[in-house]
Amino acid sequence: MAKRVQGKITHWNEQKGYGFITPAAGAKQVFVHIRAFSNRTEPPKLNQIVSFSLSTDKQGRPCAIDVMRAGEKPSRGTKRTDNKNHSRGGNTTKLITIALVAYAAWFGYSRLIAPLNQSRLYPKANTTPQKSTPGAQRSPFVCDGRTHCSHMTSCAEARYFIKHCPNTKMDGDRDGVPCETQWCG
């Protein structure tokens, strides 16, 4: 833990919320911001005796942190020894954690739940193999419950489904040509 320095407030700007502390050892004045005080319920006063830890700001200038007035007891949150913005790092860590959890949830959904939903959308209606005649070619398509043109990927697939699969809804004008506006036009 950093060594605490004794001093007194020799300048304070109430409107801007900062001032300067002159160390008791007679060293150079040290900048102090209102955020550095452990107790912010009352504003600092001129010539008030304080103790603080010495740190540096982003530009390398000395500044006071963990400032306590004479007679105050340290609170649990006064263990910082530098003036860096810890909440920024904490927020970054939280953001990364949230992103990882969201990715894990998406990954789990896409691997586990999505196939289940897919089987509900396209139930396996007729998966028994069709009886083939000798010398007939086997089709690369299987009746799997799809019934609409938007579920097809080609005209050949739509023709197979309308010929071999039950309950298809792909020939609106009943002319024997399925999916005329999407695949077989």
QUIUR-V479644 format. One record per residue. N is the residue number from 1. OMEGA is omega in whole degrees, -180 to 180 (* if undefined). BURIAL is I if it has 9 or more other C-alpha atoms within 8 Angstrom, else O. Layout:
n->(N & N)
omega->(OMEGA & OMEGA)
burial->(BURIAL & BURIAL)
This chain:
n->(1 & 2 & 3 & 4 & 5 & 6 & 7 & 8 & 9 & 10 & 11 & 12 & 13 & 14 & 15 & 16 & 17 & 18 & 19 & 20 & 21 & 22 & 23 & 24 & 25 & 26 & 27 & 28 & 29 & 30 & 31 & 32 & 33 & 34 & 35 & 36 & 37 & 38 & 39 & 40 & 41 & 42 & 43 & 44 & 45 & 46 & 47 & 48 & 49 & 50 & 51 & 52 & 53 & 54 & 55 & 56 & 57 & 58 & 59 & 60 & 61 & 62 & 63 & 64 & 65 & 66 & 67 & 68 & 69 & 70 & 71 & 72 & 73 & 74 & 75 & 76 & 77 & 78 & 79 & 80 & 81 & 82 & 83 & 84 & 85 & 86 & 87 & 88 & 89 & 90 & 91 & 92 & 93 & 94 & 95 & 96 & 97 & 98 & 99 & 100 & 101 & 102 & 103 & 104 & 105 & 106 & 107 & 108 & 109 & 110 & 111 & 112 & 113 & 114 & 115 & 116 & 117 & 118 & 119 & 120 & 121 & 122 & 123 & 124 & 125 & 126 & 127 & 128 & 129 & 130 & 131 & 132 & 133 & 134 & 135 & 136 & 137 & 138 & 139 & 140 & 141 & 142 & 143 & 144 & 145 & 146 & 147 & 148 & 149 & 150 & 151 & 152 & 153 & 154 & 155 & 156 & 157 & 158 & 159 & 160 & 161 & 162 & 163 & 164 & 165 & 166 & 167 & 168 & 169 & 170 & 171 & 172 & 173 & 174 & 175 & 176 & 177 & 178 & 179 & 180 & 181 & 182 & 183 & 184 & 185)
omega->(-178 & 179 & 180 & -178 & 177 & 177 & 176 & -179 & -178 & 176 & 176 & 177 & -176 & -177 & -177 & 176 & 175 & 180 & -178 & 176 & 174 & 179 & -179 & -179 & 177 & 179 & -179 & 179 & -179 & 179 & 176 & 178 & -178 & 180 & -177 & -178 & 178 & 179 & -178 & -178 & 177 & -178 & 176 & -179 & 177 & 179 & 177 & 179 & -179 & 168 & -175 & 171 & -178 & 178 & 176 & 178 & -177 & 179 & 178 & 180 & 180 & 177 & -179 & 174 & 179 & -176 & 176 & 176 & 179 & 179 & 178 & 175 & -180 & 175 & -177 & -176 & -176 & -178 & 180 & 180 & 175 & -175 & -180 & -178 & -177 & -178 & 179 & 178 & 178 & 179 & 178 & 178 & 179 & -180 & 178 & 179 & 179 & 179 & 179 & 178 & 179 & 178 & 179 & 178 & 178 & -179 & 178 & 179 & -176 & -179 & -174 & -172 & -177 & 177 & 177 & 178 & 179 & -180 & 175 & 179 & -177 & -179 & 180 & -175 & -175 & -177 & 178 & -178 & 177 & 177 & -178 & 176 & -180 & 178 & 180 & 179 & 175 & -180 & 175 & -177 & 179 & 176 & -178 & 176 & 178 & -174 & -174 & 180 & -179 & 179 & -176 & 178 & 178 & 177 & -180 & 178 & 179 & 178 & 179 & -177 & -178 & -179 & -170 & -171 & -178 & 172 & 178 & -180 & -173 & -180 & -175 & -179 & 175 & 178 & 178 & 179 & -178 & 171 & -174 & -178 & -177 & -172 & -171 & -174 & *)
burial->(O & O & O & O & I & I & I & I & I & I & O & I & O & O & O & O & I & I & I & I & I & I & I & I & O & O & O & O & O & I & I & I & I & I & O & I & I & I & O & O & O & O & O & O & O & I & O & I & I & I & I & I & I & I & I & I & I & O & O & O & O & I & I & I & I & I & I & I & I & O & O & O & O & O & O & O & O & O & O & O & I & O & I & O & O & O & O & O & O & O & O & O & O & O & O & O & O & O & O & O & O & O & O & O & O & O & O & I & I & I & O & O & I & I & I & O & O & O & I & O & O & I & I & I & O & O & O & O & O & O & O & O & O & O & O & O & O & O & O & O & O & O & I & I & I & I & I & I & I & O & O & I & O & O & I & O & I & I & I & I & I & I & O & O & I & O & O & I & O & I & I & O & O & O & O & O & I & I & I & I & O & O & I & I & O)
